[in-house]
Amino acid sequence: MILDCAVIGGGPAGLNASLVLGRSRRKTVLFDDNMPRNAVTSESHGFMTRDGIDPQEMKRIAQEELRKYPNVAIEKQRVKNIDKAGGLFRIETEDGSFFSAKNVILATGFKEVLPEVKDVEQYYGTSLFSCPFCDGWELKDRPLAVISENPKAFHMAKVVFNWTEDLAVCTNGKQILSEAEKTLLETKGIKIYEQEIHALIGKNGQLEKIEFKDGSAILREGGFITPEWVQASTFGSLLGCKLNVQGGIESDSMGRTTIDGVYAAGDTLITGASQLIIAAAEGSRAAIGVNAALIEEKFKSPASALK
Ligand SMILES: Cc1cc2nc3c(=O)[nH]c(=O)nc-3n(C[C@H](O)[C@H](O)[C@H](O)COP(=O)(O)OP(=O)(O)OC[C@H]3O[C@@H](n4cnc5c(N)ncnc54)[C@H](O)[C@@H]3O)c2cc1C
């Protein structure tokens, strides 16, 4: 069977794309190995009607909703390779199966490279986060830190200040702030610590203290980091799609990439706006883009128009 669309990645982007494709009667397979970056957290915020939901529960509901649409199947496994031959995409999965599809939606998300601070992963998703719009409310008015080794620290400090004025910026030994930036932050009462971090201290993911290598320490109850972002799967570049400066897949208002038949949605675009509701909307948009192409194909061909 030739699929109308293979959706790679079953986070909110891929799930919403599959929902719209299913409702459009398109033969679709959604491939997902369930390793999203938000697996570290048990609460997601800012999605209307779903504020505070466990992201795995949201996924379960979305998969359940897809069962209503018989033309959508879910393959709970990793895609190993995608190539194009004879006008069709060939998708190879980890168990050695092959699928053919007219179109592909890449919704594989990204992975974060956390700062090189010992045990930071123990706190990430519980008291340290990367998106103040997602988790700032829960940490409001508490003593927080921005832990960052890159120039995004300045912007993050200005944003987090919206939720707490008791803020420390810790650069872990890196000189990433200009003198002008430091002065501006200090005029707002934001403290700057440029010495190397020795350890994060706390229990069950709840940060309590940051210890520095010079022997000093500050009490902090949580904060934000500014990770680097890399593609979770590299199909975009393998298929020849143009990438933006952050390494995200470039796409237009219909989710179309620079390669015919390849669409992209969600975090894999790396636009800087990384949220469940945005990813879901982009998934819907890409599915509409696929539909538009399939409709055009049908009405262009005199043979199919006569059917
Ligand atoms: C700690 C943390 C807290 C967050 N909190 C919030 C919040 O409160 N509110 C909010 O709106 N957003 C939050 N986010 C951001 C949100 O999780 C992402 O923006 C959203 O999940 C992006 O959706 P996506 O579908 O693009 O990618 P993902 O959700 O990452 O899904 C991609 C899926 O593709 C799969 N995949 C990748 N490669 C392959 C392959 N080769 N084969 C098969 N499957 C593959 C992955 O396993 C994954 O299941 C948070 C993120 C983190 C890290």
The ligand as a Gaussian input file, in Angstrom:
#p B3LYP/6-31G(d) Opt

LIG

0 1
 C       11.280000      20.281000      30.753000
 C       10.327000      20.760000      29.707000
 C        9.138000      21.346000      30.092000
 C        8.256000      21.806000      29.112000
 N        7.101000      22.378000      29.543000
 C        6.225000      22.822000      28.620000
 C        4.996000      23.397000      29.043000
 O        4.714000      23.486000      30.234000
 N        4.161000      23.869000      28.074000
 C        4.442000      23.793000      26.742000
 O        3.632000      24.243000      25.925000
 N        5.599000      23.238000      26.325000
 C        6.493000      22.746000      27.226000
 N        7.673000      22.187000      26.809000
 C        7.982000      22.186000      25.363000
 C        7.217000      21.071000      24.643000
 O        7.461000      19.843000      25.279000
 C        7.659000      21.018000      23.183000
 O        7.567000      22.289000      22.581000
 C        6.761000      20.035000      22.392000
 O        6.801000      18.753000      22.977000
 C        7.211000      19.952000      20.930000
 O        6.409000      19.031000      20.272000
 P        6.958000      18.234000      18.992000
 O        5.836000      17.363000      18.579000
 O        7.525000      19.179000      18.020000
 O        8.196000      17.389000      19.525000
 P        8.268000      16.278000      20.672000
 O        7.196000      16.464000      21.686000
 O        9.686000      16.296000      21.131000
 O        7.951000      14.928000      19.920000
 C        8.824000      14.402000      18.956000
 C        8.590000      12.908000      18.926000
 O        9.291000      12.354000      17.789000
 C        9.903000      11.147000      18.185000
 N       11.006000      10.840000      17.270000
 C       12.156000      11.537000      17.050000
 N       12.906000      10.910000      16.096000
 C       12.203000       9.799000      15.740000
 C       12.460000       8.734000      14.815000
 N       13.602000       8.695000      14.091000
 N       11.553000       7.751000      14.683000
 C       10.386000       7.748000      15.422000
 N       10.098000       8.742000      16.321000
 C       10.997000       9.751000      16.463000
 C       10.358000      11.421000      19.617000
 O       10.627000      10.241000      20.331000
 C        9.146000      12.194000      20.163000
 O        8.173000      11.313000      20.701000
 C        8.566000      21.687000      27.736000
 C        9.762000      21.072000      27.351000
 C       10.626000      20.605000      28.324000
 C       11.914000      19.965000      27.908000

